[in-house]
Amino acid sequence: MSRADDDALAQAWHDLMGRYQRMMCTLDRELEQHGLNASEFEVLQQLHSGKACELPMSALAEHAHLTQSALSRLVSRLEKDGLITRKTCSNDRRAQFVALTDEGRRRFREAKPTQRQVLREGAVDCPQLAPAATS
């Protein structure tokens, strides 16, 4: 790769990170009306998509895009707010499951249209976010 290619790659990375940061700031600002930030919404979304609205903590960690310690703090906040519960696996006492509460499901359903609207608006400036056309 030439120096010009490296510079173009670095610029593309910079542009991508800028779009990501702007989108996260917008999501945080808009989701605040639901008492959530973007990372909290993502965790609720992952749980909502899970079987019986619960996931092993290890599976949640794989999809949360957070460090282990940041995820642990976030889960503690959501648990304190009554949106999720933690329980120990009956087969393996070392494993923990995280599950949505009724309030967590309600909050997710209320916040989802707001999050989707922000994503639709962001897709205008970022064609990679636009859904693929269906035939």
Residue frames as a rotation matrix with the C-alpha (Angstrom) as fourth column:
MET 1
0.582 0.813 0.000 0.00
0.813 -0.582 0.000 0.00
0.000 0.000 -1.000 0.00
SER 2
-0.245 -0.663 0.707 1.30
0.613 -0.671 -0.417 3.45
0.752 0.331 0.570 -0.88
ARG 3
-0.876 -0.124 -0.466 1.47
0.449 -0.561 -0.696 6.41
-0.175 -0.819 0.547 1.49
ALA 4
-0.762 0.646 -0.041 -1.47
-0.598 -0.679 0.426 7.99
0.248 0.349 0.904 -0.40
ASP 5
-0.116 0.716 -0.688 -3.51
-0.016 0.692 0.722 4.81
0.993 0.095 -0.069 0.13
ASP 6
-0.462 -0.135 -0.877 -2.62
0.826 0.296 -0.481 4.84
0.324 -0.946 -0.025 3.84
ASP 7
-0.982 0.087 -0.170 -3.64
-0.018 -0.928 -0.372 8.49
-0.190 -0.362 0.913 4.09
ALA 8
-0.463 0.862 -0.205 -6.95
-0.605 -0.138 0.784 7.79
0.648 0.488 0.586 2.32
LEU 9
-0.122 0.365 -0.923 -7.56
0.454 0.848 0.276 4.86
0.883 -0.385 -0.269 4.66
ALA 10
-0.732 -0.211 -0.647 -6.83
0.680 -0.276 -0.680 7.03
-0.035 -0.938 0.345 7.70
GLN 11
-0.896 0.443 -0.029 -9.19
-0.443 -0.890 0.106 9.73
0.021 0.107 0.994 6.39
ALA 12
-0.217 0.842 -0.495 -11.96
-0.288 0.429 0.856 7.18
0.933 0.328 0.149 5.77
TRP 13
-0.299 0.034 -0.954 -11.48
0.788 0.573 -0.226 5.90
0.539 -0.819 -0.198 9.33
HIS 14
-0.944 -0.094 -0.316 -11.64
0.261 -0.798 -0.544 9.45
-0.201 -0.596 0.778 10.69
ASP 15
-0.666 0.742 -0.079 -14.85
-0.624 -0.495 0.605 10.13
0.410 0.452 0.792 8.72
LEU 16
-0.114 0.607 -0.786 -16.44
0.168 0.792 0.587 6.89
0.979 -0.065 -0.192 9.92
MET 17
-0.513 -0.140 -0.847 -15.61
0.838 0.134 -0.530 7.65
0.187 -0.981 0.049 13.56
GLY 18
-0.982 0.173 -0.071 -17.01
-0.159 -0.972 -0.174 11.16
-0.099 -0.159 0.982 13.17
ARG 19
-0.341 0.903 -0.263 -20.32
-0.529 0.047 0.848 9.82
0.777 0.428 0.461 11.80
TYR 20
-0.142 0.235 -0.962 -20.44
0.570 0.814 0.115 7.24
0.810 -0.531 -0.249 14.60
GLN 21
-0.793 -0.227 -0.566 -19.82
0.607 -0.385 -0.696 9.84
-0.059 -0.895 0.443 17.31
ARG 22
-0.847 0.531 0.019 -22.44
-0.515 -0.830 0.214 12.21
0.130 0.172 0.977 15.88
MET 23
-0.137 0.818 -0.558 -24.99
-0.252 0.516 0.819 9.38
0.958 0.253 0.135 15.67
MET 24
-0.300 -0.016 -0.954 -24.27
0.785 0.565 -0.256 8.26
0.543 -0.825 -0.157 19.25
CYS 25
-0.968 -0.052 -0.244 -24.63
0.187 -0.800 -0.570 11.83
-0.166 -0.598 0.784 20.54
THR 26
-0.573 0.814 -0.096 -27.95
-0.688 -0.414 0.596 12.19
0.445 0.407 0.797 18.71
LEU 27
-0.065 0.533 -0.843 -29.16
0.176 0.838 0.516 8.83
0.982 -0.115 -0.149 20.01
ASP 28
-0.641 -0.230 -0.732 -28.16
0.741 0.064 -0.669 9.75
0.201 -0.971 0.129 23.57
ARG 29
-0.964 0.258 -0.059 -29.95
-0.237 -0.942 -0.236 13.09
-0.116 -0.214 0.970 23.32
GLU 30
-0.361 0.882 -0.302 -33.16
-0.705 -0.047 0.707 11.68
0.610 0.468 0.639 21.80
LEU 31
-0.088 0.308 -0.947 -33.34
0.308 0.913 0.268 8.57
0.947 -0.268 -0.175 23.98
GLU 32
-0.952 -0.306 -0.022 -32.98
0.132 -0.345 -0.929 10.72
0.276 -0.888 0.369 27.10
GLN 33
-0.420 0.873 0.247 -36.73
-0.846 -0.475 0.241 11.42
0.328 -0.108 0.939 26.89
HIS 34
0.521 0.555 -0.649 -37.20
-0.314 0.831 0.459 7.70
0.794 -0.036 0.607 27.61
GLY 35
0.728 -0.295 0.619 -34.70
-0.649 -0.006 0.761 7.70
-0.221 -0.955 -0.196 30.48
LEU 36
0.716 -0.488 0.499 -32.11
0.493 0.860 0.133 5.78
-0.494 0.151 0.856 28.43
ASN 37
0.093 -0.689 -0.718 -28.85
-0.705 -0.555 0.441 6.36
-0.703 0.466 -0.538 26.62
ALA 38
0.316 0.044 -0.948 -27.77
-0.907 0.306 -0.289 4.63
0.277 0.951 0.137 23.41
SER 39
-0.687 -0.651 -0.323 -25.79
-0.514 0.750 -0.417 1.88
0.513 -0.121 -0.849 25.17
GLU 40
-0.702 0.511 0.495 -28.65
-0.350 0.357 -0.866 1.11
-0.620 -0.782 -0.072 27.56
PHE 41
0.333 0.839 -0.431 -31.06
-0.822 0.034 -0.569 0.92
-0.462 0.543 0.701 24.63
GLU 42
-0.061 -0.435 -0.898 -28.73
-0.829 0.524 -0.197 -1.51
0.556 0.732 -0.393 22.84
VAL 43
-0.952 -0.270 0.145 -28.65
-0.301 0.739 -0.603 -3.82
0.056 -0.618 -0.784 25.86
LEU 44
-0.268 0.929 0.254 -32.46
-0.431 0.120 -0.894 -3.73
-0.861 -0.350 0.368 26.14
GLN 45
0.357 0.375 -0.856 -32.68
-0.931 0.067 -0.359 -4.45
-0.077 0.925 0.373 22.41
GLN 46
-0.548 -0.623 -0.558 -30.32
-0.633 0.745 -0.210 -7.42
0.547 0.238 -0.803 22.70
LEU 47
-0.901 0.247 0.356 -32.38
-0.163 0.569 -0.806 -8.81
-0.402 -0.784 -0.473 25.58
HIS 48
0.029 0.974 -0.224 -35.66
-0.669 -0.148 -0.728 -8.18
-0.743 0.171 0.648 23.76
SER 49
0.210 -0.035 -0.977 -34.31
-0.927 0.312 -0.210 -10.21
0.312 0.950 0.033 20.83
GLY 50
-0.787 -0.615 0.040 -33.19
-0.585 0.724 -0.366 -13.07
0.196 -0.312 -0.930 23.09
LYS 51
-0.368 0.626 -0.687 -35.15
0.236 0.778 0.582 -16.20
0.899 0.052 -0.434 23.85
ALA 52
0.337 0.646 -0.685 -37.72
0.859 0.088 0.505 -15.34
0.386 -0.758 -0.525 26.55
CYS 53
0.723 -0.085 0.685 -36.19
-0.080 -0.996 -0.039 -11.83
0.686 -0.026 -0.727 26.68
GLU 54
0.778 -0.554 0.298 -33.12
-0.384 -0.044 0.922 -13.12
-0.498 -0.831 -0.247 28.49
LEU 55
0.663 -0.670 -0.335 -29.51
-0.180 0.291 -0.940 -13.89
0.727 0.683 0.073 27.65
PRO 56
0.544 -0.631 -0.553 -26.48
0.838 0.373 0.398 -15.25
-0.044 -0.680 0.732 29.42
MET 57
0.736 -0.331 -0.591 -24.26
-0.060 -0.901 0.431 -12.36
-0.675 -0.282 -0.682 30.50
SER 58
-0.312 -0.915 0.255 -21.51
0.197 0.201 0.960 -13.81
-0.929 0.350 0.117 28.29
ALA 59
-0.179 0.322 0.930 -23.74
0.979 0.154 0.136 -13.63
-0.099 0.934 -0.343 25.18
LEU 60
0.864 0.487 -0.131 -24.76
0.485 -0.873 -0.045 -10.09
-0.136 -0.025 -0.990 26.05
ALA 61
0.340 -0.830 -0.442 -21.08
-0.045 -0.483 0.874 -9.16
-0.939 -0.277 -0.202 26.37
GLU 62
-0.406 -0.511 0.758 -20.39
0.677 0.389 0.625 -10.47
-0.614 0.767 0.188 22.85
HIS 63
-0.092 0.507 0.857 -22.94
0.942 -0.234 0.240 -8.10
0.322 0.829 -0.456 21.31
ALA 64
0.638 0.471 -0.609 -22.86
0.710 -0.666 0.228 -5.06
-0.299 -0.578 -0.759 23.58
HIS 65
0.320 -0.607 0.727 -19.76
0.570 -0.489 -0.660 -3.34
0.757 0.626 0.190 22.09
LEU 66
0.697 -0.127 0.706 -18.63
-0.576 -0.686 0.444 -2.39
0.428 -0.716 -0.551 25.61
THR 67
-0.514 -0.850 -0.114 -15.76
-0.506 0.408 -0.760 -3.45
0.693 -0.333 -0.640 27.81
GLN 68
-0.256 0.380 -0.889 -16.60
0.560 0.808 0.184 -6.06
0.788 -0.451 -0.419 30.43
SER 69
-0.717 -0.055 -0.695 -16.41
0.667 -0.343 -0.661 -3.49
-0.202 -0.938 0.283 33.23
ALA 70
-0.885 0.434 -0.168 -18.53
-0.462 -0.864 0.199 -0.92
-0.059 0.254 0.965 31.34
LEU 71
-0.340 0.784 -0.519 -21.14
-0.220 0.471 0.854 -3.60
0.914 0.405 0.013 30.62
SER 72
-0.412 0.135 -0.901 -21.18
0.790 0.546 -0.279 -4.65
0.454 -0.827 -0.332 34.26
ARG 73
-0.887 0.073 -0.457 -21.77
0.218 -0.806 -0.551 -1.05
-0.408 -0.588 0.699 35.37
LEU 74
-0.722 0.645 -0.250 -24.48
-0.622 -0.446 0.644 -0.58
0.304 0.620 0.723 32.74
VAL 75
-0.285 0.604 -0.745 -26.25
0.215 0.797 0.564 -3.80
0.934 0.001 -0.357 33.78
SER 76
-0.632 0.012 -0.775 -26.10
0.775 0.021 -0.632 -2.68
0.008 -1.000 -0.023 37.41
ARG 77
-0.914 0.306 -0.267 -27.71
-0.277 -0.951 -0.139 0.67
-0.296 -0.053 0.954 36.48
LEU 78
-0.486 0.763 -0.427 -30.47
-0.547 0.116 0.829 -1.03
0.682 0.636 0.361 34.47
GLU 79
-0.344 0.317 -0.884 -31.07
0.598 0.800 0.054 -3.45
0.724 -0.510 -0.465 37.34
LYS 80
-0.825 -0.010 -0.565 -31.24
0.489 -0.516 -0.703 -0.59
-0.285 -0.856 0.431 39.84
ASP 81
-0.787 0.529 -0.316 -33.77
-0.599 -0.778 0.191 1.17
-0.145 0.340 0.929 37.56
GLY 82
-0.200 0.747 0.634 -35.91
-0.293 0.572 -0.766 -2.00
-0.935 -0.339 0.105 37.49
LEU 83
0.299 0.293 -0.908 -35.48
-0.930 -0.122 -0.346 -2.62
-0.212 0.948 0.236 33.76
ILE 84
0.125 -0.313 -0.942 -33.62
-0.435 0.835 -0.335 -5.93
0.891 0.452 -0.032 34.02
THR 85
0.762 -0.016 0.648 -32.93
-0.601 0.357 0.715 -8.67
-0.242 -0.934 0.262 36.54
ARG 86
-0.246 -0.850 -0.465 -29.92
-0.815 0.442 -0.376 -10.91
0.525 0.287 -0.801 37.00
LYS 87
0.733 0.409 0.543 -30.19
-0.645 0.673 0.363 -14.53
-0.217 -0.616 0.757 37.98
THR 88
-0.390 -0.887 0.248 -27.76
-0.793 0.460 0.399 -17.36
-0.468 -0.041 -0.883 38.43
CYS 89
-0.070 0.282 -0.957 -28.00
-0.770 0.594 0.232 -20.32
0.634 0.753 0.176 36.09
SER 90
0.646 0.402 0.649 -29.37
-0.741 0.535 0.406 -23.38
-0.184 -0.743 0.644 37.87
ASN 91
0.953 -0.292 -0.086 -26.96
0.237 0.889 -0.393 -25.69
0.191 0.354 0.916 35.98
ASP 92
-0.027 -0.998 0.055 -23.82
0.839 -0.053 -0.542 -23.58
0.544 0.032 0.839 36.46
ARG 93
0.614 0.364 -0.701 -23.73
0.759 -0.517 0.397 -21.29
-0.218 -0.775 -0.593 39.48
ARG 94
-0.404 -0.821 -0.403 -20.88
0.566 -0.570 0.596 -19.29
-0.719 0.013 0.695 37.90
ALA 95
-0.777 0.149 0.611 -23.03
0.549 -0.315 0.774 -18.27
0.308 0.937 0.163 34.92
GLN 96
-0.538 0.621 -0.569 -25.42
0.175 -0.579 -0.797 -15.34
-0.825 -0.528 0.203 35.15
PHE 97
-0.343 0.549 0.762 -28.46
0.916 0.016 0.401 -14.60
0.208 0.836 -0.508 33.04
VAL 98
-0.868 0.172 -0.467 -29.84
-0.031 -0.955 -0.294 -11.13
-0.496 -0.241 0.834 32.44
ALA 99
-0.458 0.798 0.392 -33.56
0.886 0.374 0.273 -10.75
0.071 0.473 -0.878 31.70
LEU 100
-0.740 0.334 0.584 -35.90
-0.118 -0.919 0.377 -7.90
0.662 0.210 0.719 30.85
THR 101
-0.753 0.622 -0.215 -38.53
0.341 0.090 -0.936 -7.00
-0.562 -0.778 -0.280 33.40
ASP 102
0.161 0.886 0.434 -42.02
0.969 -0.058 -0.241 -5.93
-0.189 0.459 -0.868 32.35
GLU 103
0.700 0.036 -0.713 -40.89
0.116 -0.991 0.064 -2.33
-0.705 -0.128 -0.698 32.85
GLY 104
-0.384 -0.914 -0.134 -37.81
-0.129 -0.091 0.987 -2.99
-0.914 0.396 -0.083 30.68
ARG 105
-0.516 0.294 0.804 -40.01
0.813 0.463 0.353 -4.36
-0.269 0.836 -0.478 27.88
ARG 106
0.584 0.806 -0.097 -42.31
0.757 -0.584 -0.292 -1.35
-0.293 0.097 -0.951 28.16
ARG 107
0.416 -0.501 -0.759 -39.44
-0.141 -0.860 0.491 1.14
-0.899 -0.097 -0.428 28.11
PHE 108
-0.660 -0.661 0.356 -37.84
0.204 0.298 0.933 -0.62
-0.723 0.688 -0.062 25.13
ARG 109
-0.171 0.682 0.711 -41.11
0.976 0.214 0.030 -0.55
-0.132 0.699 -0.703 23.17
GLU 110
0.769 0.467 -0.437 -41.57
0.456 -0.879 -0.138 3.16
-0.448 -0.093 -0.889 23.92
ALA 111
0.216 -0.796 -0.566 -37.99
-0.290 -0.606 0.741 4.07
-0.932 0.004 -0.361 22.97
LYS 112
-0.222 -0.363 0.905 -37.74
0.611 0.671 0.420 1.90
-0.760 0.646 0.073 19.83
PRO 113
0.613 0.457 0.644 -39.56
0.789 -0.329 -0.518 4.33
-0.025 0.826 -0.563 17.47
THR 114
0.887 -0.361 -0.288 -37.30
-0.280 -0.916 0.289 7.16
-0.368 -0.175 -0.913 18.65
GLN 115
-0.025 -0.954 0.297 -34.16
-0.157 0.297 0.942 5.10
-0.987 -0.023 -0.157 18.04
ARG 116
-0.042 0.063 0.997 -35.39
0.844 0.537 0.002 3.96
-0.535 0.841 -0.076 14.62
GLN 117
0.910 0.390 0.142 -36.21
0.409 -0.784 -0.468 7.56
-0.072 0.483 -0.873 13.62
VAL 118
0.544 -0.792 -0.276 -32.69
-0.508 -0.573 0.643 8.70
-0.668 -0.210 -0.714 14.54
LEU 119
-0.273 -0.655 0.705 -31.26
0.222 0.670 0.708 5.80
-0.936 0.349 -0.038 12.50
ARG 120
0.384 0.477 0.791 -33.44
0.881 0.067 -0.468 6.66
-0.276 0.877 -0.394 9.49
GLU 121
0.988 -0.020 -0.152 -32.34
-0.047 -0.983 -0.176 10.30
-0.146 0.181 -0.973 9.65
GLY 122
0.234 -0.971 0.043 -28.70
-0.468 -0.073 0.880 9.23
-0.852 -0.226 -0.472 10.01
ALA 123
0.058 -0.162 0.985 -28.99
0.611 0.786 0.094 6.93
-0.790 0.596 0.145 7.02
VAL 124
0.949 0.303 0.090 -29.47
0.265 -0.608 -0.748 10.01
-0.172 0.734 -0.657 4.80
ASP 125
0.638 -0.764 -0.095 -25.85
-0.767 -0.641 -0.001 11.03
-0.060 0.074 -0.995 5.48
CYS 126
-0.444 -0.785 0.432 -24.50
-0.743 0.592 0.313 7.49
-0.502 -0.182 -0.846 5.58
PRO 127
0.125 0.567 -0.814 -25.62
-0.938 0.335 0.089 5.25
0.323 0.752 0.574 2.72
GLN 128
-0.716 -0.447 -0.536 -24.13
-0.268 0.885 -0.381 2.21
0.644 -0.129 -0.754 4.49
LEU 129
-0.877 0.423 0.227 -26.97
-0.181 0.147 -0.973 2.48
-0.445 -0.894 -0.052 7.03
ALA 130
-0.178 0.864 -0.471 -29.71
-0.975 -0.220 -0.035 2.47
-0.134 0.453 0.881 4.43
PRO 131
0.099 0.272 0.957 -31.54
-0.260 0.936 -0.239 -0.87
-0.961 -0.225 0.164 4.29
ALA 132
-0.898 -0.422 0.121 -30.85
-0.038 0.349 0.936 -2.99
-0.438 0.837 -0.329 1.24
ALA 133
-0.289 0.806 -0.517 -33.51
-0.952 -0.300 0.063 -2.77
-0.104 0.510 0.854 -1.44
THR 134
-0.452 0.220 0.864 -35.74
-0.066 0.958 -0.278 -5.80
-0.890 -0.182 -0.419 -1.61
SER 135
-0.940 0.089 -0.330 -36.98
-0.332 0.002 0.943 -7.26
0.084 0.996 0.028 -4.87
